[in-house]
Amino acid sequence: MPRPSKERNVCCMPKACRFGPLSEEAQPRPPVRMTVDEYETIRLIDLEGCTQEECARQMRIARSTVQMIYNEARRKSADCLVNGKPLIIEGGNYRLCDGTARCRTGECPFGRRRTIHAGQLTQGKESEENE
């Protein structure tokens, strides 16, 4: 019998849970379903710039599990973009964080933050210079 999966810690729910092609020529296709924990790995790694190890600590799961979840989330994202399929984010085995200081919506708990310079998205460590 397989081991029961461990709940993944998620900082926040997605602001929007449905995405899809806007083109009028787009043929109706079955939607791709992404779980909330897959969304969280994309948010932490791609948007916040956390490493897989940092993401694993934040979500309270093993790094190898993060890698598996992240690879599946990327595959689903690519399927939507390449094949013009709608994306629905729902479900999964997760728990919302308790809102402690280490887990704040919009900020990486590892001292990274998003900064925008001349229209580019860059990553940087928080410091006096960046504030």
MDAnalysis code that builds the backbone (N, CA, C; Angstrom):
import MDAnalysis as mda
import numpy as np

u = mda.Universe.empty(393, n_residues=131, atom_resindex=np.repeat(np.arange(131), 3), trajectory=True)
u.add_TopologyAttr("name", ["N", "CA", "C"] * 131)
u.add_TopologyAttr("resid", np.arange(1, 132))
u.add_TopologyAttr("resname", ["MET", "PRO", "ARG", "PRO", "SER", "LYS", "GLU", "ARG", "ASN", "VAL", "CYS", "CYS", "MET", "PRO", "LYS", "ALA", "CYS", "ARG", "PHE", "GLY", "PRO", "LEU", "SER", "GLU", "GLU", "ALA", "GLN", "PRO", "ARG", "PRO", "PRO", "VAL", "ARG", "MET", "THR", "VAL", "ASP", "GLU", "TYR", "GLU", "THR", "ILE", "ARG", "LEU", "ILE", "ASP", "LEU", "GLU", "GLY", "CYS", "THR", "GLN", "GLU", "GLU", "CYS", "ALA", "ARG", "GLN", "MET", "ARG", "ILE", "ALA", "ARG", "SER", "THR", "VAL", "GLN", "MET", "ILE", "TYR", "ASN", "GLU", "ALA", "ARG", "ARG", "LYS", "SER", "ALA", "ASP", "CYS", "LEU", "VAL", "ASN", "GLY", "LYS", "PRO", "LEU", "ILE", "ILE", "GLU", "GLY", "GLY", "ASN", "TYR", "ARG", "LEU", "CYS", "ASP", "GLY", "THR", "ALA", "ARG", "CYS", "ARG", "THR", "GLY", "GLU", "CYS", "PRO", "PHE", "GLY", "ARG", "ARG", "ARG", "THR", "ILE", "HIS", "ALA", "GLY", "GLN", "LEU", "THR", "GLN", "GLY", "LYS", "GLU", "SER", "GLU", "GLU", "ASN", "GLU"])
u.atoms.positions = np.array([
    [0.844, -1.165, 0.000],
    [0.000, 0.000, 0.000],
    [0.902, 1.244, 0.000],
    [0.615, 2.236, -0.873],
    [1.456, 3.424, -0.925],
    [1.299, 4.278, 0.333],
    [2.352, 4.973, 0.616],
    [2.365, 5.875, 1.755],
    [1.430, 7.052, 1.487],
    [0.656, 7.509, 2.473],
    [-0.215, 8.663, 2.246],
    [0.616, 9.920, 1.982],
    [0.148, 10.755, 1.052],
    [0.928, 11.947, 0.729],
    [0.789, 12.986, 1.830],
    [1.856, 13.734, 2.025],
    [1.947, 14.736, 3.067],
    [1.336, 16.047, 2.564],
    [0.619, 16.760, 3.423],
    [0.065, 18.045, 3.039],
    [1.197, 19.025, 2.754],
    [1.002, 19.837, 1.723],
    [2.005, 20.836, 1.358],
    [1.573, 22.186, 1.906],
    [2.515, 22.939, 2.461],
    [2.238, 24.260, 3.000],
    [2.144, 25.256, 1.845],
    [1.042, 25.981, 1.755],
    [0.813, 26.961, 0.700],
    [0.555, 28.311, 1.350],
    [1.263, 29.350, 0.883],
    [1.126, 30.682, 1.486],
    [-0.185, 31.363, 1.156],
    [-0.622, 31.247, -0.090],
    [-1.838, 31.951, -0.479],
    [-2.488, 31.247, -1.655],
    [-3.780, 31.439, -1.758],
    [-4.512, 30.885, -2.885],
    [-4.277, 31.780, -4.102],
    [-4.390, 31.229, -5.312],
    [-4.226, 32.055, -6.507],
    [-5.290, 33.151, -6.555],
    [-4.905, 34.317, -7.088],
    [-5.863, 35.422, -7.224],
    [-6.908, 35.112, -8.291],
    [-6.518, 34.332, -9.280],
    [-7.438, 33.870, -10.324],
    [-7.187, 32.381, -10.519],
    [-8.249, 31.632, -10.731],
    [-8.111, 30.176, -10.849],
    [-8.420, 29.647, -12.240],
    [-8.797, 30.514, -13.152],
    [-9.116, 30.089, -14.517],
    [-8.404, 30.997, -15.510],
    [-7.722, 30.376, -16.464],
    [-7.007, 31.095, -17.507],
    [-7.286, 30.393, -18.829],
    [-7.208, 31.142, -19.906],
    [-7.436, 30.492, -21.183],
    [-7.116, 31.393, -22.355],
    [-7.126, 30.828, -23.546],
    [-6.829, 31.597, -24.749],
    [-7.926, 32.629, -25.017],
    [-7.525, 33.799, -25.509],
    [-8.471, 34.866, -25.807],
    [-8.820, 34.931, -27.292],
    [-8.088, 34.217, -28.093],
    [-8.292, 34.246, -29.531],
    [-9.668, 33.700, -29.894],
    [-10.336, 34.414, -30.789],
    [-11.653, 33.959, -31.224],
    [-11.563, 32.720, -32.099],
    [-10.399, 32.526, -32.750],
    [-10.221, 31.346, -33.597],
    [-9.893, 30.091, -32.793],
    [-9.619, 30.257, -31.512],
    [-9.223, 29.113, -30.690],
    [-10.342, 28.072, -30.633],
    [-9.972, 26.848, -30.885],
    [-10.927, 25.736, -30.809],
    [-11.141, 25.361, -29.338],
    [-12.383, 25.080, -28.953],
    [-12.611, 24.655, -27.566],
    [-11.836, 23.357, -27.278],
    [-11.079, 23.360, -26.210],
    [-10.274, 22.202, -25.822],
    [-10.561, 21.880, -24.356],
    [-10.335, 20.630, -23.983],
    [-10.528, 20.287, -22.560],
    [-9.501, 21.030, -21.707],
    [-9.907, 21.511, -20.535],
    [-8.981, 22.260, -19.694],
    [-7.922, 21.369, -19.053],
    [-6.800, 21.993, -18.721],
    [-5.731, 21.345, -17.957],
    [-5.962, 21.744, -16.501],
    [-5.898, 20.773, -15.609],
    [-6.113, 21.049, -14.185],
    [-4.783, 21.013, -13.438],
    [-4.451, 22.143, -12.814],
    [-3.233, 22.274, -12.013],
    [-3.662, 22.358, -10.546],
    [-2.978, 21.619, -9.675],
    [-3.329, 21.657, -8.259],
    [-2.742, 22.916, -7.612],
    [-3.271, 23.266, -6.453],
    [-2.818, 24.454, -5.735],
    [-1.349, 24.301, -5.334],
    [-0.904, 23.100, -4.970],
    [0.497, 22.917, -4.603],
    [1.413, 23.034, -5.827],
    [0.943, 22.641, -7.004],
    [1.731, 22.848, -8.233],
    [1.852, 24.342, -8.516],
    [0.751, 25.064, -8.342],
    [0.770, 26.530, -8.483],
    [1.790, 27.144, -7.514],
    [1.812, 26.674, -6.278],
    [2.715, 27.230, -5.259],
    [4.181, 27.026, -5.644],
    [4.526, 25.877, -6.221],
    [5.924, 25.676, -6.641],
    [6.298, 26.641, -7.757],
    [5.394, 26.857, -8.706],
    [5.649, 27.828, -9.778],
    [5.838, 29.221, -9.177],
    [4.975, 29.585, -8.228],
    [5.062, 30.910, -7.595],
    [6.386, 31.098, -6.858],
    [6.746, 30.107, -6.049],
    [7.964, 30.241, -5.258],
    [9.240, 30.193, -6.107],
    [9.312, 29.258, -7.032],
    [10.548, 29.078, -7.806],
    [10.665, 30.100, -8.927],
    [9.632, 30.227, -9.749],
    [9.735, 31.098, -10.920],
    [9.484, 32.566, -10.610],
    [8.541, 32.874, -9.750],
    [8.224, 34.269, -9.468],
    [9.066, 34.839, -8.335],
    [9.157, 34.114, -7.225],
    [9.908, 34.610, -6.073],
    [11.409, 34.341, -6.167],
    [11.822, 33.444, -7.050],
    [13.245, 33.167, -7.237],
    [13.855, 32.256, -6.189],
    [13.037, 31.519, -5.464],
    [13.557, 30.576, -4.470],
    [14.162, 29.361, -5.177],
    [15.125, 28.742, -4.549],
    [15.661, 27.489, -5.064],
    [14.677, 26.369, -4.720],
    [14.883, 25.201, -5.318],
    [14.018, 24.072, -4.988],
    [14.162, 23.704, -3.517],
    [15.350, 23.835, -2.985],
    [15.574, 23.519, -1.570],
    [14.820, 24.499, -0.673],
    [14.868, 25.785, -0.999],
    [14.137, 26.789, -0.227],
    [12.630, 26.569, -0.352],
    [12.196, 26.241, -1.546],
    [10.783, 25.946, -1.781],
    [10.339, 24.753, -0.932],
    [11.170, 23.737, -0.871],
    [10.864, 22.545, -0.075],
    [10.715, 22.894, 1.407],
    [11.607, 23.728, 1.921],
    [11.506, 24.137, 3.324],
    [10.234, 24.924, 3.566],
    [9.906, 25.834, 2.638],
    [8.705, 26.647, 2.780],
    [7.440, 25.794, 2.750],
    [7.422, 24.811, 1.852],
    [6.237, 23.965, 1.708],
    [6.242, 22.785, 2.686],
    [7.363, 22.609, 3.394],
    [7.536, 21.542, 4.392],
    [7.414, 20.150, 3.781],
    [8.129, 19.961, 2.669],
    [8.192, 18.667, 1.989],
    [9.628, 18.452, 1.509],
    [9.925, 17.276, 0.999],
    [11.272, 16.956, 0.522],
    [11.569, 17.681, -0.794],
    [12.849, 17.987, -1.027],
    [13.255, 18.656, -2.261],
    [12.903, 17.817, -3.481],
    [13.062, 16.510, -3.374],
    [12.727, 15.638, -4.505],
    [11.232, 15.702, -4.825],
    [10.406, 15.889, -3.803],
    [8.968, 16.042, -4.018],
    [8.679, 17.367, -4.721],
    [9.371, 18.424, -4.300],
    [9.225, 19.726, -4.970],
    [9.595, 19.600, -6.442],
    [10.695, 18.914, -6.715],
    [11.132, 18.749, -8.101],
    [10.063, 18.032, -8.930],
    [9.468, 16.998, -8.379],
    [8.422, 16.253, -9.073],
    [7.190, 17.137, -9.317],
    [6.757, 17.873, -8.293],
    [5.595, 18.749, -8.408],
    [5.868, 19.861, -9.420],
    [7.065, 20.459, -9.341],
    [7.450, 21.563, -10.228],
    [7.509, 21.105, -11.687],
    [8.078, 19.935, -11.932],
    [8.150, 19.413, -13.302],
    [6.750, 19.193, -13.875],
    [5.850, 18.690, -13.071],
    [4.478, 18.471, -13.530],
    [3.777, 19.808, -13.790],
    [3.995, 20.782, -12.925],
    [3.393, 22.106, -13.111],
    [3.911, 22.765, -14.389],
    [5.193, 22.632, -14.657],
    [5.764, 23.203, -15.892],
    [5.207, 22.496, -17.123],
    [5.062, 21.184, -17.050],
    [4.502, 20.430, -18.178],
    [3.078, 20.896, -18.475],
    [2.292, 21.088, -17.422],
    [0.915, 21.542, -17.595],
    [0.863, 22.964, -18.157],
    [1.732, 23.842, -17.658],
    [1.792, 25.212, -18.177],
    [2.155, 25.215, -19.656],
    [3.134, 24.417, -20.026],
    [3.555, 24.336, -21.429],
    [2.425, 23.794, -22.298],
    [1.697, 22.804, -21.821],
    [0.578, 22.237, -22.572],
    [-0.454, 23.328, -22.864],
    [-0.740, 24.167, -21.870],
    [-1.708, 25.251, -22.063],
    [-1.202, 26.267, -23.082],
    [0.044, 26.685, -22.939],
    [0.591, 27.702, -23.837],
    [0.736, 27.200, -25.266],
    [1.287, 26.024, -25.433],
    [1.559, 25.491, -26.767],
    [0.292, 25.036, -27.477],
    [-0.605, 24.397, -26.750],
    [-1.790, 23.815, -27.375],
    [-3.058, 24.655, -27.211],
    [-2.929, 25.840, -26.614],
    [-4.073, 26.737, -26.477],
    [-5.193, 26.191, -25.627],
    [-4.833, 25.510, -24.525],
    [-5.846, 24.929, -23.641],
    [-6.096, 25.847, -22.454],
    [-7.322, 25.854, -21.930],
    [-7.582, 26.605, -20.699],
    [-6.926, 25.914, -19.497],
    [-6.615, 26.696, -18.472],
    [-5.990, 26.189, -17.255],
    [-6.916, 26.470, -16.084],
    [-7.130, 25.458, -15.252],
    [-7.928, 25.606, -14.037],
    [-7.055, 25.173, -12.859],
    [-6.951, 26.043, -11.849],
    [-6.163, 25.735, -10.652],
    [-7.135, 25.402, -9.537],
    [-7.042, 24.154, -9.049],
    [-7.940, 23.714, -7.979],
    [-7.428, 22.405, -7.381],
    [-7.839, 22.149, -6.162],
    [-7.572, 20.859, -5.532],
    [-6.132, 20.652, -5.109],
    [-5.824, 19.426, -4.748],
    [-4.492, 19.070, -4.282],
    [-4.486, 18.788, -2.793],
    [-3.344, 18.342, -2.312],
    [-3.190, 18.011, -0.900],
    [-2.358, 19.115, -0.252],
    [-3.016, 20.142, 0.290],
    [-2.300, 21.297, 0.816],
    [-3.005, 21.843, 2.050],
    [-2.294, 22.723, 2.743],
    [-2.884, 23.483, 3.846],
    [-2.381, 24.910, 3.708],
    [-3.245, 25.869, 3.995],
    [-2.830, 27.265, 3.943],
    [-1.970, 27.564, 5.160],
    [-0.960, 28.417, 4.974],
    [-0.059, 28.739, 6.081],
    [-0.803, 29.507, 7.157],
    [-0.168, 29.597, 8.297],
    [-0.813, 30.235, 9.447],
    [-0.555, 31.739, 9.506],
    [0.135, 32.305, 8.502],
    [0.363, 33.746, 8.459],
    [1.485, 34.219, 9.355],
    [2.397, 33.346, 9.742],
    [3.516, 33.754, 10.582],
    [4.467, 34.650, 9.802],
    [5.396, 35.258, 10.471],
    [6.336, 36.195, 9.845],
    [7.170, 35.531, 8.749],
    [7.439, 34.224, 8.863],
    [8.250, 33.544, 7.843],
    [7.476, 33.320, 6.548],
    [6.182, 33.514, 6.591],
    [5.369, 33.186, 5.425],
    [4.414, 34.341, 5.144],
    [4.892, 35.328, 4.414],
    [4.076, 36.498, 4.128],
    [3.730, 36.532, 2.650],
    [2.489, 36.740, 2.347],
    [2.039, 36.800, 0.967],
    [2.800, 37.897, 0.229],
    [3.304, 37.543, -0.964],
    [4.000, 38.508, -1.800],
    [5.480, 38.640, -1.519],
    [5.996, 37.957, -0.514],
    [7.414, 38.045, -0.200],
    [7.994, 36.657, -0.068],
    [9.213, 36.502, -0.544],
    [9.912, 35.238, -0.350],
    [10.420, 35.198, 1.087],
    [10.182, 34.130, 1.814],
    [10.617, 34.056, 3.204],
    [12.127, 33.923, 3.355],
    [12.851, 33.842, 2.243],
    [14.290, 33.659, 2.306],
    [15.051, 34.936, 1.987],
    [14.397, 36.099, 2.113],
    [15.078, 37.370, 1.943],
    [15.159, 37.859, 0.515],
    [14.460, 37.236, -0.403],
    [14.457, 37.715, -1.776],
    [13.189, 38.504, -2.015],
    [13.269, 39.452, -2.891],
    [12.062, 40.171, -3.279],
    [12.164, 40.550, -4.737],
    [11.030, 40.803, -5.337],
    [11.010, 41.203, -6.734],
    [11.261, 42.700, -6.815],
    [12.149, 43.098, -7.721],
    [12.358, 44.508, -7.993],
    [12.306, 44.700, -9.498],
    [11.695, 45.788, -9.924],
    [11.559, 46.042, -11.355],
    [12.437, 47.219, -11.736],
    [13.324, 47.007, -12.709],
    [14.210, 48.034, -13.237],
    [14.007, 48.123, -14.738],
    [13.583, 49.264, -15.225],
    [13.416, 49.509, -16.659],
    [12.621, 48.394, -17.340],
    [11.526, 47.976, -16.711],
    [10.663, 46.978, -17.326],
    [11.138, 45.547, -17.200],
    [12.229, 45.303, -16.481],
    [12.730, 43.939, -16.321],
    [12.433, 43.458, -14.914],
    [12.191, 42.192, -14.797],
    [11.976, 41.574, -13.499],
    [13.290, 40.952, -13.074],
    [13.827, 41.397, -11.946],
    [15.105, 40.870, -11.462],
    [14.938, 40.380, -10.043],
    [15.868, 39.586, -9.595],
    [15.854, 39.065, -8.235],
    [17.009, 39.704, -7.474],
    [16.809, 39.985, -6.205],
    [17.893, 40.521, -5.411],
    [17.671, 40.249, -3.949],
    [18.741, 40.173, -3.186],
    [18.639, 40.016, -1.746],
    [18.173, 41.333, -1.162],
    [17.335, 41.272, -0.146],
    [16.894, 42.505, 0.508],
    [18.093, 43.130, 1.202],
    [18.241, 44.403, 0.995],
    [19.319, 45.135, 1.671],
    [18.911, 46.597, 1.762],
    [19.718, 47.390, 2.427],
    [19.452, 48.819, 2.562],
    [19.430, 49.490, 1.196],
    [20.291, 49.027, 0.264],
    [20.385, 49.643, -1.055],
    [19.105, 49.454, -1.844],
    [18.450, 48.315, -1.726],
    [17.260, 48.007, -2.508],
    [15.995, 48.655, -1.962],
    [16.035, 49.227, -0.790],
    [14.825, 49.744, -0.179],
    [14.548, 51.152, -0.560],
])
